[in-house]
């Protein structure tokens, strides 16, 4: 029963993160097939929604210095511009042009690459290099168009707005994105998955100006919602472990009851482990440790305070009760093995901690935490794998 409830806690957030993006796609899909072509005024409004959502999304990313969906949005914008430009010059013959066929090849590749692109700061060297590569790709596409060279298995459209190769690439990206967002449950990646479906539908029905506006507008709106939710989540949660963050602790500490004890938990030999394991395995170890701590004490708030420190708040517990609970956690961690893969031997680690009880003289939880950290630092100079009292 306990395992079922734990799995249910993991499933419910994924359903919640998928609900609004799925609803937007359903409305776009049903709206197009139920109402067909819409008036020029309605298309103009959808056009404004597309540009407004994308510009607002880019502004938020600049503000918070995040690059994850930045190039994804650029791919959507340039695809929308190029399709409309080709339709203006070639009418329905645009589907047989090399420019459109090549766009149908590069667009899913870019969407897939930028979907799985690691989170970096927007104002960084990797962003500059990616920007150069992105515009180089546009130049290559224009050069191929001049040569009248199309990247496709066949260019026979016969009423279908995507060739076989492009459909295959889109399906690969959509299936891969679905697997990724199902495993991670991240709100932003879930939104980008539904945005990719909307873009695929926009390309597939691009001959209709209504479909193009509806599906690309839905993609822009879905991406915006995903970015806003992700930024909002990141302000209160640690992105790596999913635990509440330091910011959340400072905010929630004002609402703690009159009686509580606070524990500071530190991973022993963190610097040594990070040198041996490397950045990727160290992050995986921290994530596994956070999951283990959550399993051992799931009734009280747990925060990731720094790279190797956690804060555990024992509400309505005195110093003795909290000390015993934390010492049991320490023993369980020391007895556990942390597996990086099925083919490797499990890693043994230890933790140290300090418990401090709220006193009448303490004006805030910060004083309780500082007292515990100072005691832990003094103890840590002499020994590890030990729980102390402040």
N, C-alpha and C positions, 0 to 999 in steps of 0.2 A: 504493500500500500504506500509506503514511504517513497519507494522508487517510482511508483506511478505518479505521485504528486510532484516529485522532482522533475520528471519528464514533462508533466503537464505545464509546469512553470516555464519550461523551455519552449513548448509549442505555442502557448497563448501569445507571447510577444511576437512570434513570427506571423501568426494570423492577424494580429493587430497592425503590424507593419505592412502587410499585404492588402489590407482591406481597402484603404482609400485609393492606392494606385490601381487596384483591380477594378474598383468602381468607376474610375475615370476612363479606363480602357473600355469597359462594358458600355458606358454612356456614349463614347465616341463610336464604337462599333455599331451599336444599335441605332444611334442617331443617324449615322450615314445610310444604313440599309432601310430604315423605316421612313426617313424623310427624303432621301435621295439628294438631288441638287438643291442648294439653298440660294437665297438672293445674294447679289453682289454686296449689299450692306452687311449681311450676316458674315459673309466671307471676309470682308474688311475687318470686322470686329474680331474674328478668329485670328486674322493676320496680326492685329494689334496685341492679342493675348500671347501669341507666339513670341513676338519681339519683346513685349513687356516682361514675360516670365524669364526669358533668357538673359536679358540685360540685368534684371534684378538678381538673378542667380549668380551671374558673373560679379556683380557688385558685392554680394555677400562673401563670395570666395576671396575676392581681393581684400575685403575687410578683415577676414579671419585667416588670411594667408594660407589657404588650402588649395591644392592642385588636383585632388582626386578626380572630380568630374569636369574640370576646366576644359580639357581637350576633348572630352566627350561632347560637351556643349558646342565647342567650335566645329566639330564634325557635323552635328545636327544643323547648325546655322549655315555652313557652307553648302551642305547637301541641299537644303531648302532653297538657297539663293541660286545654285547652279540649275536645279530642276526647273524653277520658274523662268530662269533666263533662257534655257533651251526650249521650253514650251512657247515662249514669246517669239523666238526666232523661227522655230521649225514646226510649230503647231503639234499635231499628233505624230508627225514623223520623227519627233525627238527621241522616241524609244529605239529607233534603229541607228541613231548616231553613235559614233565611237565614244564621244564625250560622256553620254549617258551610260553606255555599257561599262565603261571604265569606272565611272562613279559608283555604279552598282557593285563593282569589284572592290574598290578601295574603301567604301563606306563601312561595310560589315567588318572588314579587317581592322579599321581604326576603332570602331565601336567595341570590338572584342578586346583589342590591345589596351585601350584606355579604361575598359571596365576592370581588367585585372591589374592595372597599373598600381603600384604601391603608393601609399599616402606620402606625399612630400610637401614641403612648404612651397607655396606658389612662387615666391621670390627667391629662387635658388638656381644653381647651375643646371641641374637636370631639366628644369622647366625651359631654360633658354635653348638647350640642345633639342628638346622635343619640339619647340616652336620652329626652330630651323628645319628640322626633319619634316614637320607638318607642311610648311610652305614649299619645301623642296618637292614633296609629294604632289602638291597642287601644280607645280611647274612641270613635273613629269607627266601628269595627266593632260595638261595643255599641249605638251610636245607630242604625246601619243595621238592626240586628236588631230594635230596638224598632219601626222603621218597616216591618219585614218586607220589606226591600228586599234582593234578592240580586244580586250582580255576576256574571252568567254569560250565555252565549249561550242556554242552556236549563237548566232545573232537573230535567229528566227523567232519573233515574238508571238505572232498569231493571236493577238488580243491579250497576251500576258505581258505585264510591264516589267518582268524580271526574267533574265535568262537562267538556264539550269545551274550554272556555276554560282551565280549570285544567290539564288534560293538556297543552295546547299550551304554556302558560307553563312548566310543569315541564320539558318537552322542550327548550325554548329555553335554559333555565338549564343543563340537563345537557349539551347540545351545546356551549354557550359555555364551560362549565367544563372540558369535555374538551379543547377547542382550547387554552385557556389553560394548563392543567397540562401538556399535551403540548409546548407551546412553551417553558415556563419550566423544567419538571422539578422544581419546588419540592415538597418532601415534604409540607408542610402543605397546599398547594393540591391535590395529588393525593389526600390523605386527605379533604379537604372535598368533592372531586368524588364519591368513593365514598359519603361520608356523605349527599350530596344524593340519590344513587340510592336509598339505604336509606330516606330520608324519603319519597321518591316512592312506593316500594313500601309503606311504612307507611300513607300516605294511601289508596293504591289498594285495599289490603286491610284498611282500618281497621274494617270490620264485624266482623272476627275479633279478639277480644281477644288471642289468641296472636300473630297477625301484627303487631298494634300493638306489643306488648311486644318481640317479636323484632327487628323492623326498626328501631324507635326505639332499642332498646338497642344494636343493631349500629352505628347512626349515632353514638350517644354514645361508644361504645368506639373507633370509627374516628377520631372527632375528637380524642379524648384522645391516641391514639397519634400522630396528626399533629402535635399541639401539642408533645408530649414530644420527638419526633424533630426538630422545627424548632428548639426551644430548645437541644437538644443540638448540633445542627448550627451554630447561630448562635454558640455559645460558642467554636467552633474555626474558623469560617469567616466571611469578610466577605460579608454578604448581597447586596451590590450586584454584586461581581465574581465571587464564588464561590471566590476565592483563600483560602488560609489566612490567619487573622487575626493581629493583634498578640498576642493571648492564646496562640494556637497557637505563634507564634514563641518566646515566652518559655518555653513548656513544652518544645518540641522542641529548643531551643538547648542544653539540658543533655545531649543525646545526640549532638551533633556529633562527628565524628572529631577526632583530635589535629591534623590538618593541614587547614585550610580558609581560604578568603578570603570576606569579606562585603562586599557592595556595597549602598550606599544610593542609590536612584534617585528623582529628583524631577522632576515635571512643571514645565517652565518657564512662568512667567507665569500661574500657576494663578488667582490672585485676579483678574487682568485678564480672563482667559478666562471665569471664572464670572460676572463682571458683564456681559459681552457676550452670552454664550450663555444665561444663565439657569440655574436649578437643574436642570431636566429634561435639557437638552442637555449640561450639564456632567457629570451622572451618566452619561449615555450615552457621553460621551467617555472618562471614566475606565474604564468597562466595556470599551470598544473597545481602549483602551491596555493594559489588563490582559490581554485576549485576545491582543494582538499580542506582548506580552512573553512570554506563555506559549508562543506558537508559536516565537519566536526562541530560547528557552532552556527546553526542556521536560524536561531531564535533572536539573535542580537545583531545590531548593525556592524558591518565590517567595511572598512574603507582602505583603499590603497593611498597612502599618504605620500610616499616617494618611491623611487625605483626599487628599493629593497625593504621598505617599511610599510607595515599595515597597522591600522588602529581598530581595535575591537572594543565596543562599549557594552558593558554588562549592566543593563538597566535594573534598578532595584536590588542589586547585589552588593554586599559589603566586601571589604578587602579580602577577608578569608575565603569567602565563597568564590570570588573571582580568581583568586590565586590558585585554588584547587582546580577550577575549570581550565585555566590557562596551562597549568602544569600537565594536565591530562592531554591537552592538545599538543604540547611539546613532545610528550612521549609517543603519541600516535604518529606525529610527523617523523620522528627519529626512527620509528619502526617501519615506515612506509618506503616503498621503492618507486621512483619516478621514471617511467618508461618513455623513451623518445621514439622507439619503434619496437616491433616484435622481435627483431633480429639483434637487438642490443641488450646488454645487461642493464638492469635498473640502477639508477643513481640514488645513493643515500645522501640525504642532507639533514641539517639540524637548524633549529631556530632558537633565538633567545628573546626574552621579553621581560617587561616590567609592568606591574599593576599599581595604579594609584587611585585611591578613593577620593571622591569629592568631599571637600571639607567646607565648613561654614564660611571660612575666611576666603575661599576661592570665589572670585567674582565671575569667572567664566570657565568654560571647559578648556580653554587654551592654557590656563595656569595648571590645570590637572595634567594635561598632556605634556607640557614643558617639564614638569616635575618628574614625570615618568621617563621621559627621554634622557634627562640629565643623569638619573640613576642608572638607566640602562647603559649609557656611554661609559660611566665609571666602572660598572660591572664588566663590561665588554673588554676593558683593558686587561683584565686578569683571566677571564674564563669565558667559555661559550656553552651553548646548549644548556642554559640555565634560566630559570624564572626568578625574578627578584621583586621586592616590594619597595615602594617609594613612600 
